[in-house]
Amino acid sequence: MLDLIIRDGFVVDGTGGPRQRADVGVRNGRVVVVGTSDEPATRTISADGRVITPGFVDIHTHLDAQAFWDRDLAPSPLHGVTTAFAGNCGFSIAPLTEQASDYLMSMLAKVEGMPLRSLRDGVPWDWRTTAEYLERLDGQLVINTAYMVGHSALRRVVMGEEATERVCTEAELAEMVALLRAGLSAGGMGFSTTTSPTHNDATGRPVPSRWADARELIELARVCGEYEGTSLELLPRGASVPGPFPEDEAELMIAMSLAAGRPLNWNIISANVERLPSARDKLALGDLAASRGAKIVALNMPVDMKVRLSFHAGFVLEGFQGWSGAMNAPLEEKRRILADPEQRRMLEAGAAATPNLAHIANWADTVIVETFSAATDQFRNRRVGDIASERNQNPFDTLVDVALADDLRTTFRMGASDATDADWIARAEVWEDPRTVVGASDAGAHLDMIAAFRYSTGFLEDAVRKRQLLSLERAVQLLTSAPARLYGLRDRGILREGAHADLLVLDENSVGSQAVNTRFDLPGGAGRLYAEAEGIDHVFVSGTEIVADGAFTGVRPGRVLRSGRDTHNPAMEV
């Protein structure tokens, strides 16, 4: 007898091939039928002409901490994600020491926008090894999760405070190598790191991995070659700079891939008409790598990431000259500073004196996105300059006054216009390029700032359903088997007999994301952006239904995936 049969659906199997009308049967967590079956089943679901696909594979999240306070890892599973990789950019939370935990906690609050009070209240911080961390989560979560071993954690555990002061000694490198080996032996999925100038810790200093020299990065990458099914992930310093990668950085990335014998996935690449030439320059590194026997693949965000800011969180705003103290102050003190006319003028002047954030300091063009009181509801989705004109007021004063009336919770964004048709065509060129992989949700990070967790349903809604820029079959392939292949996942990201029964039933005529709103439901009362999905009727992990009609079922069958057991060596050819 089958455990489950889904009848009368169109199977889109993740290969990119044409759909077929078929039943899908499941037994013991695996797909055993794709076709027609008269075998009885414990449960029968009628797909009623809807589409049955593999579950989506999200290879770039920061769900490491959220896993403790939210076992559902919401809202990603509502958007069809059944497997998620965490520990990216070098920011894992294992290995750990008592001395390292406070530093890593405050670092994550700064670089990944996780509320510090949520990290303190919601995470136990009582494991020491990667093995202990993975065991704490195995069998506890709603979806399958996999974890990279992060460079900054390795460095801080081995070097203490000196991790953010200097290059390592040979003895310290040997200790890091040993810790990485232990993490990969326990099932860590590979080595992640960052050299990005945007990654600074709570003191404003570069995070630990940014102090590493090429020798350290290459030797740690080399360790991955000792373990089956591992990979490399990097946020390079040149990722956001127009044009090709600097020669030294390109050579480093190639050297890391060659040392490991593994693909290196770097992030992030996105495109519009203006940025397309630069994106092409960046992707050329993939060809150079291939000519040397290496593999370098860019992580591509396929939809708009409309960044929301607030005085409540202060993230990004603290980068303005003279703003750090105010934005990191306790809430009551922050309100007092912003209400003081003299302090307000100083903040406005500091913002104007910060050229690299000039696009944010254009207060008149700022758009208020979400408000939280009856007195401020009238300002939603309005340009600050227009409100200021009506009030005969300076635009910065207008924005601050609205925020104060909302207890600083008002969210706002730069007044960038929506993507044009030409921008979408440029995006399509990038996501169709074999030197890229679709993803970059950053789920679990920048919680009140971006809603990229909806990248999967947003992609299906905007690129497929509304603009017909690619077929549903191709889009599903980019969300499933393509990332699964890059990371060597065994029997996931594809719907065939013998594969794990991580499945979706979706309505291709309505699939998409609902509106994004703020919820204040994190430990300590902190806020996060949240949105449910449309058109995803059922989500299964190992044949167990975790989402039904857009709501969690309360069952959590997810497992921690382990390198080697759940992965094989990823292919090195593009």
C-alpha positions in Angstrom: 0.0 0.0 0.0 1.1 3.5 -0.8 1.4 6.1 2.0 0.2 8.8 -0.4 -0.9 9.2 -3.9 -1.5 12.6 -5.7 -3.8 12.0 -8.6 -4.6 13.9 -11.8 -1.8 16.4 -11.8 0.7 17.7 -14.3 4.1 16.6 -13.3 6.9 19.2 -13.9 9.8 17.1 -12.8 12.6 19.6 -12.4 14.6 18.6 -15.4 13.2 21.4 -17.6 11.5 18.8 -19.9 7.8 18.9 -20.9 5.1 18.3 -18.3 3.2 15.0 -18.2 -0.1 14.1 -16.8 0.5 11.6 -14.1 -0.2 10.3 -10.6 2.6 10.5 -8.0 2.8 7.8 -5.4 4.9 7.9 -2.2 6.0 5.1 0.1 8.4 5.4 3.1 9.3 9.0 2.2 10.3 8.2 -1.4 8.5 8.6 -4.7 7.7 5.1 -6.1 5.2 6.0 -8.8 5.2 8.7 -11.5 2.6 7.6 -14.0 -0.6 5.6 -13.3 -1.2 3.4 -10.3 -4.2 1.4 -9.1 -2.5 0.6 -5.8 -4.5 1.7 -2.7 -3.0 4.5 -0.6 -3.5 5.6 3.0 -4.1 9.1 1.7 -5.3 10.3 -1.7 -5.1 13.9 -2.9 -6.6 15.1 -6.1 -4.4 17.6 -7.8 -7.3 18.5 -10.0 -5.1 19.5 -12.9 -2.7 21.4 -10.8 1.1 21.1 -11.2 3.2 18.7 -9.1 6.8 19.7 -8.7 9.9 18.9 -6.6 10.3 21.1 -3.5 12.4 24.2 -4.0 16.1 24.2 -2.9 17.2 27.4 -1.3 21.1 27.4 -1.2 21.6 30.8 0.5 20.0 31.4 3.9 21.0 32.5 7.3 18.5 30.4 9.2 21.2 29.1 11.7 19.7 31.1 14.7 16.1 31.2 13.7 16.0 27.4 13.8 15.9 27.7 17.6 13.1 30.2 18.0 11.0 29.2 15.0 11.0 25.4 14.2 8.9 26.1 11.1 11.5 28.4 9.6 8.7 30.6 8.4 7.8 31.8 6.0 10.1 30.0 3.5 8.3 26.7 3.5 5.0 28.5 2.7 6.8 29.6 -0.5 7.7 26.0 -1.5 11.2 25.6 0.0 11.8 22.1 1.3 15.6 22.2 1.6 17.6 25.2 2.8 21.4 25.7 3.2 22.5 27.9 6.0 25.9 29.0 7.5 26.7 31.2 4.4 29.2 34.0 4.1 31.4 32.6 6.9 28.6 33.3 9.4 27.9 29.9 11.0 27.3 29.7 14.7 29.4 26.5 15.2 32.0 25.7 16.2 31.6 27.8 19.4 33.2 28.6 22.7 31.8 30.5 25.6 34.2 33.3 24.8 33.2 33.4 21.1 29.5 33.3 21.6 29.0 37.0 22.6 31.2 38.2 19.7 29.4 36.0 17.1 26.0 37.1 18.5 26.8 40.8 18.1 28.5 40.2 14.8 25.4 38.5 13.4 23.2 41.4 14.7 25.4 43.8 12.8 26.2 42.1 9.5 23.0 40.0 9.0 20.4 42.3 10.7 19.3 39.8 13.3 17.9 41.6 16.4 20.4 41.2 19.2 17.7 40.7 21.8 16.3 37.9 19.7 19.7 36.2 19.5 20.1 36.6 23.2 16.6 35.4 24.2 16.0 32.8 21.5 19.2 30.9 21.1 20.8 28.7 23.8 24.5 29.1 22.7 25.4 26.0 24.7 27.0 23.7 22.1 30.7 23.7 21.3 31.3 21.5 18.2 29.6 21.6 14.8 28.5 18.0 15.5 26.7 19.1 18.7 25.0 22.0 16.8 23.8 19.7 14.1 22.5 17.2 16.6 20.5 19.9 18.4 18.5 20.6 15.2 18.3 17.1 13.6 14.6 16.0 13.5 13.4 19.3 15.0 12.6 21.4 12.0 9.8 21.5 9.4 12.1 21.2 6.3 15.5 19.7 5.5 18.4 21.9 6.3 22.1 21.8 5.6 24.9 23.9 7.1 28.2 25.3 5.9 31.1 25.7 8.3 31.8 29.4 8.6 35.2 31.0 8.4 34.6 33.8 11.0 33.5 31.2 13.6 36.6 29.1 13.0 38.8 32.2 13.3 37.2 33.6 16.4 37.3 30.2 18.2 41.0 29.7 17.4 42.3 33.3 17.6 40.0 35.0 20.1 40.1 38.8 19.9 43.2 38.6 17.6 40.9 37.2 14.9 40.1 40.8 14.0 43.6 42.1 14.2 46.0 40.1 12.0 46.8 37.1 9.8 47.0 33.8 11.4 50.2 31.8 12.3 50.9 28.4 10.9 49.9 26.9 14.2 46.6 28.8 14.2 45.9 27.7 10.7 46.5 24.1 11.7 43.9 24.5 14.4 41.4 26.0 12.0 42.0 23.2 9.6 41.4 20.7 12.4 38.1 22.4 13.4 37.0 22.5 9.8 37.8 18.8 9.3 35.7 18.0 12.4 32.8 20.1 11.1 32.9 18.4 7.7 33.3 15.0 9.3 30.1 15.7 11.3 28.2 16.5 8.0 28.9 20.2 7.4 28.3 21.0 3.8 31.5 22.9 3.1 33.4 26.0 3.8 31.9 29.5 3.6 33.6 32.9 3.9 33.5 36.6 3.0 36.0 39.2 2.0 33.3 41.8 1.3 34.0 45.4 2.6 30.4 45.6 3.7 30.9 43.0 6.4 32.0 44.7 9.6 31.4 43.5 13.1 29.6 45.4 16.0 32.7 47.5 16.7 32.9 48.6 13.0 36.0 46.4 12.4 36.2 43.9 9.5 34.7 40.5 10.4 37.3 37.8 11.2 37.4 36.2 7.7 38.4 39.6 6.2 41.7 39.4 8.0 42.7 36.2 6.3 45.4 36.1 3.6 45.2 34.0 0.4 47.2 31.2 2.0 44.6 30.8 4.8 41.7 30.9 2.4 43.2 28.4 0.0 44.3 25.9 2.7 40.8 26.0 4.3 39.2 25.4 0.9 41.6 22.5 0.3 40.1 20.7 3.3 36.8 20.4 1.5 38.5 18.2 -1.1 39.0 15.6 1.6 35.3 15.1 2.2 32.7 13.9 -0.3 29.8 16.1 -1.2 31.2 19.4 0.1 31.2 22.9 -1.6 32.6 26.4 -1.3 30.7 29.7 -0.8 32.1 33.2 -0.9 31.0 36.8 -0.9 34.0 38.5 -2.6 35.1 42.1 -2.1 34.6 42.8 -5.9 31.0 41.6 -6.1 29.4 45.0 -5.9 32.1 46.9 -7.8 31.3 47.6 -11.5 33.3 45.7 -14.1 35.3 42.5 -13.9 36.8 41.1 -10.7 40.3 42.4 -9.9 42.9 40.0 -11.1 44.1 39.0 -7.7 40.6 38.2 -6.5 39.8 36.3 -9.6 43.0 34.2 -9.2 42.2 33.6 -5.5 38.7 32.3 -6.4 40.1 30.0 -9.0 42.8 28.8 -6.6 40.2 28.0 -4.0 38.1 26.0 -6.4 41.1 24.1 -7.7 42.5 23.4 -4.2 39.2 21.9 -3.1 38.2 20.3 -6.4 34.8 21.8 -5.8 32.6 24.5 -7.3 32.8 27.9 -5.7 29.4 29.8 -5.5 29.9 33.5 -5.1 27.2 36.1 -4.3 25.5 38.1 -5.4 24.8 39.1 -9.0 21.7 40.9 -10.1 21.0 42.8 -13.3 19.1 45.5 -14.9 19.8 47.3 -18.2 22.3 49.6 -16.6 24.2 46.8 -14.7 24.1 44.2 -17.4 27.5 44.9 -19.0 29.1 44.7 -15.5 27.2 41.4 -14.9 28.6 40.0 -18.1 32.1 41.1 -17.0 31.7 39.3 -13.7 30.4 36.1 -15.3 33.4 35.9 -17.6 35.3 34.6 -14.6 33.4 31.4 -14.9 34.9 30.9 -18.4 38.4 31.6 -17.2 37.9 29.2 -14.2 36.6 26.5 -16.6 39.6 26.8 -18.8 41.8 26.0 -15.7 39.7 23.1 -14.5 37.9 25.1 -11.8 34.2 26.0 -11.5 32.9 29.3 -10.3 29.1 30.1 -10.3 27.4 33.3 -9.4 24.3 33.3 -7.1 21.5 35.3 -8.8 18.6 37.0 -7.1 15.9 36.9 -9.8 13.3 39.4 -8.4 13.3 42.9 -6.9 14.7 43.2 -3.4 13.0 46.4 -2.2 14.9 47.3 0.9 12.9 48.7 3.8 14.6 50.8 6.5 13.4 52.1 9.8 14.7 54.2 12.7 13.6 51.4 15.0 16.2 49.0 13.7 18.7 51.6 12.4 20.3 49.1 10.1 22.2 50.8 7.2 21.2 54.2 8.6 23.9 53.7 11.2 26.4 54.0 8.3 25.7 57.8 8.0 28.4 60.0 9.5 27.6 60.6 13.2 24.6 58.3 13.3 26.0 55.1 14.9 25.5 56.2 18.5 21.9 57.3 17.9 20.9 54.2 15.9 22.4 51.8 18.4 21.0 53.6 21.5 18.1 52.1 23.5 14.7 52.9 22.1 13.8 55.6 24.6 17.1 57.3 24.1 16.8 57.1 20.3 13.3 58.7 20.5 14.7 61.5 22.6 17.6 62.2 20.2 15.3 62.2 17.1 12.8 64.5 18.9 15.5 67.0 19.7 15.7 69.7 17.0 19.4 70.3 17.4 20.3 66.6 17.3 18.0 66.2 14.3 20.0 68.9 12.4 23.2 67.2 13.2 21.9 63.9 12.0 20.6 65.5 8.7 24.0 67.1 8.2 25.8 63.8 8.8 23.7 62.0 6.3 24.4 64.7 3.7 28.1 64.3 4.3 28.1 60.5 3.6 28.6 60.3 -0.2 28.3 56.5 -0.5 24.8 56.6 1.0 23.6 59.7 -0.8 20.9 57.7 -2.5 19.4 57.0 0.9 19.7 60.5 2.2 17.4 61.8 -0.6 14.6 62.2 1.9 12.2 64.0 -0.4 12.1 60.9 -2.7 11.8 58.4 0.1 8.6 56.5 0.1 6.8 55.5 3.3 5.9 51.8 3.0 4.3 50.7 6.2 2.9 52.6 9.2 1.6 51.4 12.6 -0.9 53.8 14.0 -4.3 55.4 13.0 -2.6 58.8 12.9 0.0 57.7 10.3 -2.1 55.3 8.1 -2.7 58.2 5.7 1.0 58.3 4.8 1.3 54.8 3.6 2.8 54.4 0.1 3.3 58.2 -0.2 6.4 60.1 -1.1 7.9 62.1 1.8 8.5 65.2 -0.3 4.8 65.4 -1.1 3.8 65.0 2.5 6.4 67.7 3.5 4.9 70.1 1.0 1.5 69.7 2.4 2.8 70.3 5.9 5.1 73.2 4.8 8.0 71.2 6.4 11.5 70.0 5.7 11.3 66.4 4.3 13.7 65.0 6.9 11.6 66.5 9.7 8.5 65.0 8.1 9.9 61.5 8.0 11.2 61.7 11.6 7.9 63.1 12.9 5.9 60.3 11.2 8.3 57.7 12.6 8.0 59.2 16.1 4.3 59.0 15.9 4.7 55.3 15.1 7.2 54.6 18.0 9.9 54.6 15.2 8.4 51.5 13.6 7.6 53.3 10.3 9.3 51.5 7.4 10.4 53.4 4.3 12.4 52.8 1.2 14.3 54.8 -1.4 12.1 56.0 -4.1 13.5 53.8 -6.8 11.1 53.1 -9.7 9.9 49.6 -10.5 11.9 47.5 -13.0 11.1 48.2 -16.6 10.4 45.5 -19.3 14.0 46.0 -20.5 15.3 45.4 -16.9 13.4 42.1 -16.8 14.9 41.1 -20.1 18.3 41.8 -18.7 17.5 39.7 -15.6 16.4 36.9 -17.8 19.7 36.8 -19.6 21.5 36.4 -16.3 19.3 33.8 -14.7 19.4 31.7 -17.9 23.2 31.9 -18.0 24.7 28.5 -17.0 27.4 30.4 -15.0 24.7 31.4 -12.5 22.3 29.7 -10.1 19.0 31.2 -8.9 18.7 31.8 -5.1 19.9 34.4 -2.6 16.9 34.5 -0.3 19.0 35.4 2.7 16.1 34.0 4.8 16.8 34.4 8.5 18.8 37.6 7.9 17.9 41.3 7.5 14.6 40.3 9.0 13.0 43.7 9.0 14.7 45.0 5.9 14.2 42.6 2.9 11.6 40.1 2.0 13.7 38.0 -0.4 12.4 34.8 1.3 9.7 35.2 -1.3 12.1 34.8 -4.2 10.6 31.5 -5.4 7.0 32.5 -5.6 8.0 36.0 -6.8 10.0 34.4 -9.6 7.0 32.3 -10.7 4.6 35.2 -10.4 6.6 37.9 -12.1 8.8 36.1 -14.6 6.6 33.2 -15.6 2.9 34.1 -14.9 2.9 37.8 -15.6 5.7 38.3 -18.1 6.1 34.9 -19.8 9.9 35.3 -19.9 10.4 31.6 -19.5 8.3 28.5 -19.2 7.1 27.1 -15.9 9.1 24.0 -16.7 12.4 26.0 -17.0 11.6 28.1 -13.9 11.0 25.0 -11.8 14.3 23.6 -13.0 16.1 26.7 -11.9 14.5 26.5 -8.5 15.1 22.8 -7.9 17.5 20.6 -9.9 19.9 23.4 -10.8 20.8 24.3 -7.2 20.6 20.7 -6.1 23.1 19.7 -8.8 25.5 22.6 -7.9 25.7 21.3 -4.3 25.5 17.6 -5.2 22.3 16.8 -3.4 21.3 13.1 -3.7 17.8 12.4 -5.0 16.5 15.9 -4.3 15.4 18.7 -6.6 13.9 16.3 -9.0 10.7 14.3 -9.2 11.3 10.8 -10.3 10.9 7.3 -8.9 13.4 6.8 -6.1 13.7 10.4 -5.2 12.9 11.8 -1.8 9.2 12.8 -1.7 9.8 16.6 -1.2 6.9 17.8 -3.3 4.7 20.7 -4.1 1.2 21.0 -5.5 0.7 24.4 -7.0 -1.7 26.4 -9.1 0.3 27.9 -12.0 -2.5 30.4 -12.7 -2.3 32.0 -9.2 1.1 31.1 -7.7 2.8 34.2 -6.2 3.4 36.0 -3.0 0.9 37.9 -0.8 1.7 41.4 0.4 4.6 41.9 2.7 3.9 43.2 6.2 5.8 43.5 9.5 5.2 41.2 12.4 6.6 41.8 15.8 6.8 38.2 16.8 10.5 37.5 17.3 12.0 36.8 20.8 12.2 40.1 22.7 9.3 41.6 20.6 11.5 42.5 17.5 9.9 42.8 14.1 10.4 41.0 10.9 8.9 41.1 7.4 6.5 38.3 6.5 4.3 37.2 3.7 2.3 34.1 2.9 2.2 32.6 -0.5 -0.6 32.3 -3.1 -1.3 29.2 -5.1 0.8 26.7 -3.3 -1.8 24.2 -2.0 0.4 21.4 -0.6 4.0 21.1 0.5 5.5 17.7 1.4 8.8 16.8 3.0 9.7 13.1 2.8 6.0 12.5 1.9 4.7 14.2 5.0 2.5 17.2 4.5 3.9 20.3 6.2 1.8 23.0 4.4 -1.9 22.6 3.5 -3.8 25.4 1.8 -1.2 27.9 2.7 -0.9 27.1 6.4 1.5 25.0 8.4 0.2 21.6 9.5 2.3 21.5 12.7 4.3 18.4 11.6 8.1 18.8 11.4 9.7 15.9 9.4 12.8 17.8 8.3 16.2 16.3 8.8 19.7 17.9 8.9 21.3 16.8 5.7 25.0 15.7 6.0 27.7 15.9 3.4 28.6 12.5 1.9 25.5 10.8 3.2 23.1 13.2 1.5 25.4 14.7 -1.1 27.9 13.4 -3.7 30.8 15.4 -5.1 29.3 18.2 -7.2 30.0 18.2 -11.0 32.9 20.5 -11.9 31.8 21.1 -15.4 29.3 24.0 -16.1 
